[in-house]
Amino acid sequence: MNTDVLRWLQSQLGPDTDAQDLASRYERLHSAKAVALEVMHERVAALVAEPLKVTVNGIATIDNSANVAALERRAAQIADETAPDDPPEASHDLLTTVRLCPRRRR
């Protein structure tokens, strides 16, 4: 994994994300986008494994449902973005010049 891919992953997942963990995932998955999505899905799973809303009457309320929705939106954005190691898309809008030669007219 090169530094561009590492920087892209850290910008998507946060600067405190372990670089060694990202490198080992990249070696296994061979795609920066797949690594980012795997980390995002693990974060969502960790939030969903715990109760999303806890209320102690009159004292405190903790609601993580908005965090789950935000992580799912971010995962969708990452899936749509272009990662630095994505292969270039085939371009079908190439411009070609054809030279026309004049012909004799009758």
KOLMARMAR-208990 format. One line per field, with one value per residue: residue number from 1; residue in three letters; y, z, x of N, C-alpha, C in turn. Coordinates in steps of 0.001 Angstrom, whole numbers, plus 524288, in hexadecimal, padded with zeros to 5 digits. Each point is the difference from the previous one (the first is absolute). Example, Ala and Ser with C-alpha at 12.3 -4.5 7.8 and 13.67 -1.06 7.14 Angstrom:
% residues 2
vexnu	[1, 2]
martor	[ALA, SER]
n.y	[7E9C6, 8041A]
n.z	[81E78, 7FD30]
n.x	[83386, 7FEA2]
ca.y	[804A6, 804A6]
ca.z	[80000, 8003C]
ca.x	[7FC86, 80334]
c.y	[804B0, 80442]
c.z	[80000, 802DA]
c.x	[80384, 7FCFE]
This chain:
% residues 106
vexnu	[1, 2, 3, 4, 5, 6, 7, 8, 9, 10, 11, 12, 13, 14, 15, 16, 17, 18, 19, 20, 21, 22, 23, 24, 25, 26, 27, 28, 29, 30, 31, 32, 33, 34, 35, 36, 37, 38, 39, 40, 41, 42, 43, 44, 45, 46, 47, 48, 49, 50, 51, 52, 53, 54, 55, 56, 57, 58, 59, 60, 61, 62, 63, 64, 65, 66, 67, 68, 69, 70, 71, 72, 73, 74, 75, 76, 77, 78, 79, 80, 81, 82, 83, 84, 85, 86, 87, 88, 89, 90, 91, 92, 93, 94, 95, 96, 97, 98, 99, 100, 101, 102, 103, 104, 105, 106]
martor	[MET, ASN, THR, ASP, VAL, LEU, ARG, TRP, LEU, GLN, SER, GLN, LEU, GLY, PRO, ASP, THR, ASP, ALA, GLN, ASP, LEU, ALA, SER, ARG, TYR, GLU, ARG, LEU, HIS, SER, ALA, LYS, ALA, VAL, ALA, LEU, GLU, VAL, MET, HIS, GLU, ARG, VAL, ALA, ALA, LEU, VAL, ALA, GLU, PRO, LEU, LYS, VAL, THR, VAL, ASN, GLY, ILE, ALA, THR, ILE, ASP, ASN, SER, ALA, ASN, VAL, ALA, ALA, LEU, GLU, ARG, ARG, ALA, ALA, GLN, ILE, ALA, ASP, GLU, THR, ALA, PRO, ASP, ASP, PRO, PRO, GLU, ALA, SER, HIS, ASP, LEU, LEU, THR, THR, VAL, ARG, LEU, CYS, PRO, ARG, ARG, ARG, ARG]
n.y	[7FB6D, 8038E, 80445, 80055, 7FAE0, 7FFF0, 80432, 7FDA5, 7FB86, 80285, 8024F, 7FB43, 7FDA5, 8041E, 80411, 7FEB4, 7FEC5, 7FB4D, 80209, 7FD50, 8012B, 804DD, 7FFBF, 7FD86, 80368, 803D5, 7FD90, 7FFA1, 804F0, 80221, 802C9, 804F8, 7FFEB, 7FB36, 801F8, 80467, 7FD33, 7FCBC, 803FD, 80279, 7FB7D, 7FF7E, 804F8, 7FF3B, 7FB96, 802C0, 803E5, 7FCCE, 7FDF7, 804E1, 800DB, 8014A, 7FEF2, 802EF, 7FF54, 80360, 7FEB5, 8049B, 7FC84, 7FC11, 80173, 7FB4E, 80291, 7FB47, 80064, 804E1, 7FDE8, 7FC36, 8036A, 802FB, 7FBCE, 7FEA9, 804FA, 8001F, 7FB49, 801FD, 80430, 7FCEE, 7FD24, 804D8, 800F2, 802B5, 7FB54, 8012E, 7FB61, 802CB, 7FC0C, 80288, 80307, 7FC85, 80315, 800E2, 80430, 7FC93, 803D7, 7FEF1, 80123, 800D1, 7FF18, 803DD, 7FCD6, 80462, 7FF01, 7FE25, 8042A, 7FE4C]
n.z	[80000, 7FC5F, 80070, 7FAE4, 7FFA8, 802EA, 7FD79, 7FB93, 801AD, 801A8, 7FB60, 7FE4A, 802CA, 7FF6D, 801CA, 803AE, 7FB35, 80209, 7FEA0, 80402, 802A4, 7FE3D, 80112, 8046A, 800C0, 7FE93, 802D3, 80351, 7FFBA, 7FFC0, 80352, 7FF1D, 7FC05, 7FEF4, 800ED, 7FD80, 7FC5F, 8003E, 80084, 7FC31, 7FD70, 8016E, 7FEC6, 7FBBA, 7FF0A, 80168, 7FD2F, 7FC0E, 8014A, 8011F, 80444, 7FC21, 8036E, 80388, 8033B, 80325, 801C0, 7FDCD, 7FDF6, 7FCAE, 7FB16, 7FE55, 7FB73, 7FE51, 7FF63, 80177, 80398, 800AE, 7FFC7, 80311, 802BE, 7FFAA, 800F1, 803B9, 8015D, 7FF49, 80293, 80363, 7FFD0, 80012, 803BA, 7FDE8, 800CB, 80271, 801B2, 7FF24, 7FCD6, 7FC54, 7FFCD, 7FCF6, 7FCE8, 7FF12, 80247, 7FD68, 7FED9, 7FB68, 7FD80, 7FC5B, 7FD0A, 7FDED, 7FC01, 7FD79, 7FDB8, 7FB93, 7FE28, 7FE75]
n.x	[80355, 7FEF4, 802D3, 7FF02, 80052, 8044A, 801A5, 7FE80, 801EC, 80430, 7FFAA, 7FF0B, 803AD, 80309, 802BF, 7FC9D, 7FE79, 800A8, 80494, 801DC, 7FBAF, 8005C, 80514, 7FEDD, 7FC2A, 80349, 80393, 7FC0E, 7FE49, 804B6, 7FD27, 8013A, 7FCB9, 801CB, 804B5, 7FF00, 7FDAC, 80404, 8033B, 7FD7C, 7FFC8, 804E8, 800A3, 7FD24, 80293, 80421, 7FE00, 7FED2, 80497, 8009D, 7FD31, 7FCBB, 7FC44, 8025B, 7FC06, 80230, 7FB4E, 7FF84, 80360, 7FFA2, 800D4, 80146, 80081, 80152, 7FADE, 800CB, 8032A, 7FC80, 7FC1D, 802EF, 80144, 7FAFE, 7FEBE, 80393, 7FE45, 7FB47, 801B5, 80259, 7FBB8, 7FE0B, 80386, 803CF, 801F4, 80477, 7FE6A, 7FBA6, 7FEC6, 80292, 7FBD1, 7FDBF, 80287, 7FAFC, 801BA, 802CF, 80310, 7FE06, 8044D, 7FC93, 80404, 7FD5A, 8002D, 800F4, 7FB7F, 80148, 7FDF1, 7FBC1]
ca.y	[80493, 804B7, 8042C, 8027B, 7FCB7, 8007D, 8052C, 80001, 7FCEB, 802ED, 8046D, 7FDF0, 7FD3C, 802EA, 7FFAE, 7FC8F, 7FA8D, 7FD61, 7FF38, 7FA76, 7FD3E, 8013D, 7FD59, 7FA66, 7FF5A, 80107, 7FB5C, 7FBDF, 80172, 8023B, 8047E, 803EB, 800B6, 7FB74, 800AD, 80418, 7FE00, 7FC12, 802C1, 802A1, 7FC0D, 7FE35, 80419, 7FFAB, 7FB36, 800D4, 8033F, 7FD23, 7FBC6, 80246, 802A0, 80509, 80440, 7FECA, 8046A, 7FFB4, 803F9, 804B7, 800E6, 80052, 7FCE6, 7FF39, 7FE1A, 7FF2D, 7FED8, 803E3, 7FE8D, 7FB9D, 8022C, 80313, 7FC58, 7FD85, 803E3, 800A5, 7FB57, 800A4, 803EE, 7FD93, 7FC5C, 80305, 80313, 7FD74, 7FF37, 800C8, 7FB43, 7FE1B, 8003E, 80435, 7FE55, 80059, 804BA, 7FF3D, 8051B, 8019E, 80329, 7FE34, 8035E, 7FD2B, 803AA, 7FF42, 80171, 801B1, 7FCD0, 802D6, 80022, 7FFC6]
ca.z	[80000, 7FFBD, 8039A, 7FE28, 801B6, 805AD, 80138, 7FE88, 803E9, 804E5, 7FF5F, 80004, 804D4, 8048C, 8007D, 80445, 7FE55, 80020, 7FAC4, 7FF6D, 7FF02, 7FAA7, 7FC6F, 7FFE7, 7FD2D, 7FA76, 7FDE9, 7FF7B, 7FC80, 7FB30, 7FE2F, 80418, 800DC, 802F5, 8055D, 8027E, 800DC, 8041B, 804FE, 8010B, 80167, 80548, 803A5, 80052, 802DC, 80586, 8023B, 7FFFA, 803D9, 804FB, 7FF79, 7FD64, 8033F, 80591, 802E7, 805A9, 800DD, 802E2, 8008A, 7FB08, 7FB83, 7FC0B, 7FB35, 7FBF6, 7FAF4, 7FC38, 7FE9D, 7FC54, 7FB04, 7FDD4, 7FE17, 7FB42, 7FBCA, 7FEAE, 7FD15, 7FAB7, 7FD5C, 7FEC6, 7FBAC, 7FB31, 7FEE6, 7FD4F, 80354, 7FCF7, 7FD65, 7FC4F, 7FA92, 7FD25, 7FD0B, 7FA59, 7FE00, 7FAC0, 7FDB2, 7FD5F, 7FB5D, 7FBB4, 7FB74, 7FB06, 7FBD5, 7FB4C, 7FB37, 7FBF6, 7FB49, 7FB51, 7FF11, 7FA6D]
ca.x	[7FCAB, 8033C, 7FE7A, 7FB31, 7FBA2, 7FFB5, 7FDDB, 7FA7C, 7FD36, 7FFCA, 7FC6B, 7FAB0, 7FECC, 801DD, 805B6, 8019C, 7FF85, 8050B, 8022E, 8016D, 7FB1E, 7FE6F, 8039B, 7FEDE, 7FB0D, 800FE, 802A7, 7FC18, 7FBAD, 80249, 7FD05, 7FF50, 7FA6E, 7FE2F, 801E9, 7FCE0, 7FAB9, 80033, 80080, 7FB09, 7FC1D, 8014B, 7FE56, 7FA50, 7FEB7, 80132, 7FBDD, 7FB10, 8005F, 7FE55, 7FAE8, 8008C, 7FE01, 7FFB6, 7FDD1, 7FF8F, 7FBF1, 80152, 8059C, 802C7, 7FE4E, 80419, 7FD98, 803F0, 7FD9D, 801DE, 8055F, 7FFAB, 7FE4C, 80457, 803FE, 7FDFF, 80061, 8058E, 8018B, 7FDE6, 80339, 8050A, 7FF1D, 7FF6E, 804B3, 80456, 80492, 804C6, 801D0, 7FC17, 801CC, 7FD61, 7FB71, 80090, 7FD94, 7FDEA, 7FF24, 804C5, 7FF3B, 80347, 7FFE4, 8003E, 8014C, 7FCE1, 802BF, 7FC49, 7FFBF, 7FE5E, 7FA56, 7FEA0]
c.y	[804D3, 80449, 802C3, 7FCFD, 8007A, 8053B, 80048, 7FD04, 802FA, 804C7, 7FE2E, 7FDE4, 802DD, 7FF30, 7FC59, 7FA38, 7FD9C, 7FEC2, 7FA4E, 7FCB7, 800F7, 7FD34, 7FA2B, 7FEEB, 800C3, 7FB5B, 7FB96, 8013B, 80249, 8049A, 803C5, 800C0, 7FB7D, 8005A, 80401, 7FE10, 7FBE2, 8028C, 802B0, 7FC1B, 7FDC8, 80404, 7FFF9, 7FB37, 80099, 80358, 7FD04, 7FB9A, 801CE, 8025A, 8056B, 8048B, 7FE14, 804DF, 7FEB0, 80484, 80480, 8012A, 800BC, 7FC8E, 7FFC2, 7FD81, 7FFB4, 7FEEB, 803ED, 7FECB, 7FB8B, 80203, 8031D, 7FC74, 7FD3E, 803C0, 800A8, 7FB4F, 8004D, 80401, 7FDB1, 7FC4B, 802E3, 80304, 7FCC9, 7FFB8, 8009C, 7FB18, 7FDA3, 80041, 80457, 7FDD4, 800A4, 804BA, 7FF13, 80531, 8021F, 802FE, 7FE37, 803C2, 7FCA8, 803FE, 7FEA1, 801E9, 80197, 7FC63, 8036E, 7FFB3, 8000F, 80520]
c.z	[80000, 8037C, 7FE47, 801DC, 805E6, 80194, 7FEAE, 8040A, 80524, 7FF88, 80006, 80555, 804ED, 800BD, 80454, 7FEB4, 7FF87, 7FA77, 7FF10, 7FED7, 7FA71, 7FC0A, 7FFB2, 7FD34, 7FA2A, 7FD6B, 7FF01, 7FBC8, 7FAC6, 7FDC9, 80489, 80142, 80333, 805B4, 802E1, 80127, 8044E, 80565, 80167, 801AB, 80575, 80418, 800AF, 80332, 805D4, 8029E, 8006E, 8040A, 8056B, 7FF50, 7FD9A, 80360, 8059B, 802C5, 805C6, 80170, 80368, 80058, 7FAB0, 7FBE5, 7FC27, 7FB47, 7FBB9, 7FAA6, 7FBD1, 7FE50, 7FC13, 7FA9C, 7FD6B, 7FDDC, 7FB0C, 7FB61, 7FE3C, 7FCEA, 7FA66, 7FCE8, 7FE69, 7FB64, 7FACC, 7FE7D, 7FD08, 803B5, 7FCAB, 7FD37, 7FC60, 7FA79, 7FD20, 7FCCE, 7FA2D, 7FE0C, 7FA65, 7FD42, 7FD7A, 7FB0C, 7FBDD, 7FB73, 7FB25, 7FBC5, 7FB2F, 7FB50, 7FBE1, 7FB3F, 7FB6D, 7FF6C, 7FA3D, 7FDE9]
c.x	[80384, 7FDBE, 7FB06, 7FB33, 7FF48, 7FD9D, 7FA38, 7FCCA, 7FF85, 7FC75, 7FA54, 7FE65, 801AB, 805D4, 801D5, 7FF67, 8056D, 801ED, 8017F, 7FB27, 7FE26, 80376, 7FEDC, 7FAD7, 800D1, 802C2, 7FC1D, 7FBF9, 801C3, 7FCE2, 7FF21, 7FA3B, 7FDC3, 801B5, 7FCA1, 7FA7B, 7FFE0, 80055, 7FADD, 7FBD1, 80112, 7FE4A, 7FA13, 7FE6D, 8010D, 7FBCC, 7FAE0, 8000D, 7FE4F, 7FA90, 800B9, 7FE2C, 7FF72, 7FE10, 7FFE4, 7FC67, 801EE, 805CC, 802A3, 7FD6B, 8047C, 7FD6B, 8041E, 7FDB0, 801A9, 8059B, 80010, 7FE73, 80463, 80447, 7FE35, 80019, 805A3, 801FC, 7FDF8, 80322, 8053B, 7FF65, 7FF98, 804E4, 8040E, 804A2, 804EF, 801E7, 7FBE3, 8022D, 7FD1A, 7FB7C, 80113, 7FCFB, 7FE46, 7FF05, 804F9, 7FEAE, 803D4, 7FF62, 800AA, 800F4, 7FCD6, 80311, 7FC08, 8004A, 7FE46, 7FA20, 7FEF4, 7FE66]
